[in-house]
């Protein structure tokens, strides 16, 4: 393989997606078990951990997006991988609530350096017309790498418990950052001139451009509000699904005569989710024209409606089998939602403020999570985790109307251009 081909943007993007998916699968497959069984967190404490992550992300999203638009998308992405690695190492090394909360701030800085900058970098290097297909393809690579990560987490958990898998995930994230520092090209981006980078005008230009783009577009404004509502609901299932399986439905002692422990069950669920997600999304990736905004809008609404049903089915599952099936369906639909949303959001954005607008959407998601997450945790403590998850599903219903409105705004904008 030539040096030039190894630096091709799509190839680098696929390695980045696969590498980060592997790292996250290592770190997060059993992290919920680690939090509940090793650290002993309550539903409220679980949501407070999430609130610390999302609160820090909310504060950092736009500044890091502006820096990516002014200085370098590549630098922002490499820094993000490094910070995520450090945050995971802290979580795995210190099973203490206060340290875990502090580590979320470090991780949030990493996530915000990645969010917006990844999509903006890829759009710059490949062009908008190829962005949607590349995002879905990257998701597929990530699912395959995630299977390897889940298996790795299972092996590490048998050796050193869930904390060992989290530590390995942190190390893998650092390795991805090192690879990107060596191989990631940046030819489609033009940073601000050196003498302008320290001026307020240079730093504020992407921010003001992003604000003007959102204020001047009913389509963008609606999508960003939708991101906030969607984020509010995802925090509950991210933090509480392990709690429901462990404390409400319980885990079967065996499968097909084979005795399985707690870690084994969560590994099996993660593997099943990765395999089913790949099998469902791959045909759609080949058939769906992501340049057709109306079709993307319709698909996104169908995916979101299905996720509401799956989340309600999970919340009220009478037993483990029902809960596991609902959780798998929800995971597949979530895997579809994110790349479809990103492709739609980035359509027609000005390159100079692309990362900033993406950061606005991520910031709205973080605001939804940090504002509603503790409330869901409190609801889980008072009324039970099932009620908290049902409330999270209800929060998604207004998002369906917002996506329909965004579709109408997009169609009117396309008609005006013609």
N, C-alpha and C positions, 0 to 999 in steps of 0.2 A: 504494500500500500504506500503510495507516495505521500510526502508531507502535505502536499496541496489537498489531496483528497481527504486526508485525515482532519483537515481544518475546514472542510465544507460545512456551511452553517447547519444544514439539515442533519448531517452526521453528528456534529457536535451536540446539537439539540437532543437528538435521540439518546446519545450517551448520557447527557445531563439528566434527561427524564428517567432513564433506566437506573442511573446511579442513585439519584435522589429517592426514587421509588424503593430501591433496595434498602437504602439507609433508613427510610421511614418505616418500611415493613419490619426491619430488625428492631427499631426503637419502639414502635407503637403497637405491634401485635399483642404484646402482653403488658403494656404500660398500665392499662386499666386494672389488670389483675394486681400489678405491683402497687398501685395507689390504694386499692381496696383492701387487699390481703396483707401486704407488707407494711405500708405506711399507715393503713387504717383510717383513710379519709371517709367522712360522711358525705351524703349527697350535697349538702351546702358547701362543704370544703372542696369537693370536686368542682363545683361550679365557680367557686372563688379562685381556684387555680386557673380555670378558663378565663375568668374575668381579668385576672392579672395579665394573662397573655394578650387578650384582645384589647384591654385598656391601653397597654403599652403600644400595641400595633396601631390603635386609633391615633395616638399622639405622633407616631413616627411615620405613618404611611405617606403623607404628602411631602414632608421634608426629604425622605429618601427618594420619592418619585421625582422631585425637582432636581435633586443631585444627579439622578440617572439621566435626566434630560439635559443637564448642563455639562456634566463631566464625562460620564462613561456608563453605558449600560453594562458593559463587560465587568468593570470594576465593581459595580453595585452587586452583580450576580455572584462574583467570586467572594466578596465580603459577606454576602448573605449565607453562603454555604459554610464559611468559617464560623460565623456567629451561631448558626444552628448546631454545628458540631459541638461547640463549647457548651451551649445550653443543655444539650442532651447528656454530655459528660457530667455536668453538675447534677442533673436529675438522678442519673444512675449511681452517682457516688455518694449522695447524701439523702437518705430516706427520711427527711425531716420536712414538715409542712412549710416552714419559713424559707428554707433553702430552695425548695421546689418552686415556691411562689417567685422568689428572686430570679431563679433560672428562667422563668417564663418571660421576664423582661429582656434577657439576653436573646432568647429564641425569637421573641417578637421583633427585635431589631433585624434578625436574620430573615424572617419571613417578609418583612416590609422591604428589605433590600432586593429580595427576589420578585415579589409581586409587582406587577406593572413592568418592571425592567425586563423580565423574561419575554413577555408577549411583545413589548416594544422592540427588543433586540431582534426577535424572530421576524417581525413584520418589516423591520428595516432591511434585514439581510435577504429575506426571501420574497418580499412583496405581499401586499394584502391579499391578493387573489390566491396565494398558496398557504396563507396562515391557518385557515380553518382545518384544511386537510392535514397539515403538519401537526396541529394540536391534537387531533384525534389519533393520528398515527403515534405520536409521542405517548399518548395515554395507553395505547396498546402495548408499546414497548415497556411502559411502566408496569403494566399488569403482569407481564411475563417476569420482569425483574422482581416484582413484588412477591411472586410465588417463591423465588429463590430466597428472598429475604425472610418470608414466613418460615420456610424450612430451616433457615439459619437460626431464627429466633427459637424455634422448637429445640434444636440441638443445644444452643447456648443455655436455654432455660434448664435443661436437664443437668448441665454442668455447673452453672453458677446462679440459677434462678432468673427471674424476670429482669433484675438489675443488670445482669451480664449482657442481655440482648440490647438494652438501652445504651449501655456503654459502647457496644460494637456499632450501633447505629450512629452514634456521635462520631466515632472514628471514620466510618464510611463517608459521612457528610464532609469531613475534612479532606478526605482523599478526592472526592468529587471536586471540591474547590481547587485543590492543587492541579488536577487535570485541566480544569477550565482556564486556570491562570496560564497554562502552557499552550493550550490548543485553541482557545476560543477566538475567532476572528471578530473584527468590528470595522467593517468597510462601509456599511450603509449609513453610519451615524456621523454627524458633524458636530463636535462639541463646540461650546462657546470659545472664542479666542482667549488665549492665556491671559491677556491683560484685562479681559472683561470678567473673568470668572470670580474675582473677588468683589465685584460691584453688585450693588443691590439690583440694578436694572437687569443684569445677566441672570441672577438667581431668581428674580421675581417674574421674568418673562414667561417661562413655562407654566408657572402657577397661574399668572393672569390669563395666559392663553387657554389653559384648561378651564378656568372659571368661565371665561367668555364662551368656550365651546359648550359647556354644560348649560349655562344660562340661556344661550341662544338656541338650544335644541330641546324641544319637548321630549324627543326620543331618548336622548342621553340622560336627561333629568329623571325620566320615568324609570329607566333601567337602573340608575343608581339608587333610587328609592327602593326598587325591588330587591336590590342587593342587600339593603339593610334589613328588610323583613326576612329574607331567606337566611341571612346570617343569624338572626335572632332564634330561628327554629333549629338550625344545625347544632348550635352549642349544646342544647339539651341532649340530643341523641349521642353526640360525641362523648359527653361526659357521663351519661347515665345508662347507656345500653349494657355495659358490663354489670352494673349494679343490679339491673332488672334480671339479667340472666343468673347472676350469682345468688341473689337474695329473694327473688320473687318466684320465677319459674323453677329454678334449680337446674343443675346439670345432671344428665343421666350418668349412672356409674359405668356403663359399658355401651359399646356399639358393636352389634353383630358378634357378641360373645367376647369382644376384646375390651379389657378394662382401660378406661381413659381417665386421666387426671384433669384438673382444672386447666392447666396450660395446654394440654392436648386438645381439649375442646375448642379453645379459642384459636389455636393454630388451625384446626380443621375448618372452622368457620371462615377464617381469613383465606385459606386455600380455596375453599369452595367459592367465595366471593370473587377472587381473582380469576378463576377459571370460567365461571358463569359470565362475569363481566366481559372477558375477552370474547367468548363465544357469541354474545349478544351484540356487542359494539362493533366488531369487525365487519359483519355484513352491512351494518348501517353506515360505517365509514366509507365503504366502497360505493354505496348507492346515493347517499345524501349530498346534494349540491349545496355546499355552504356559502356559495355566492348568491343563492336565492334567499333573500331576506325573509320573504313571506313564508317559505317552507321551513326555514330555521325557526321562525316565530311560532308556527303551528307545532312543530316538533317539541320545542321548548315547553309550550303550555301542556302538551300531552304528558311529557316527562314529569313536570311538576305536579300535575294532577295525580299521576300514578304514585308519586312519592308521598303525597298526603295520605292516600289510601294505605300504602305500605306502613307508614309511620303509625297510623291509627291501629292497624292490625297488630303491629308489634306491641303497642301500648296495652292492648287488651287481650294479648295472647293467653289462652288458658293453660298452655304448657310449653315445654321447651321446643318441641317440633314446630309448632305454629310460630313461635317467636323467631326461631332460626330462619324459617322460610321467609317471613316478612322482612327480617333484617337483610337477607341476601337480596331480595327484590329492591329494597331501598338503596342498598349499596350500588347496585347496577345502575339504577336511575340517577343516583348522585354522580356517578362517573360519566354519565351522558350530559348532565346539566352543565357542568363547569366548562368544558370546551365549547359547547354550543353558545353559552352565554358570552364567553370571551371572544369568539369569532364575530358574534353580532355586535358586541360593544366596540370592537376595534375597526369595524367597517367605516371607512371614510374619515378616520381621525387624522388630524394634522400631525406629521412626524415630530414637530418641535414640542408638542405637548402630549404626545401619546402615552408616555409612562406616567405622567401626572394624572391624566384622566383615568387610566387604569388604577392608579393609587386612590383616586376619589371613590371608585367602586369598591376597592378593597377596604377603604376606610369606612364606608357605609356598612359593609359586612361586619367589620370589627365593632362599630358602634352598636349594631343590632345585637351582637353577641355579648358585649360588656354590659349593655343596659338591661338585657332580658335574662342573661345567664343566671345571675344570682337570684332573680325572681323565680326562675324555674327550680333552682336548688332549694329555695325556701318552700316552694310548693311541694317539692319532693319530701322535705322534712315534715311538713304539716299534713298534707293530704296523701302522700305516697308517691313513689316514682312513676306509677302508671298515670296518675293525674297530670303530673308534670309533662310527660311525653305527649299526652293527648292535647294539652294546651299548646305545645310546640307545633303539633300538626295543624291546629286551628289558626295559628299565626301565618301559615303559608297560604291560606285561602285568599286574602286580599292580594297576594302576589300574582295570582292568576289573572285578576282584573288588570293589574298594572302591566303585565306582559301583553295582554290583549291591547291595551292602550298604546304601548310602545310599538306594537305591530302596526296599528293604524297611523301613528305618527311617522313611522318609517316609510309606509306606503305613500303618505301624502308628500313627504320629502322627495321620494323618488319621482313622483308624478310632477312635482314642481320643477325638478331638474330637467325632465324631458320637455 
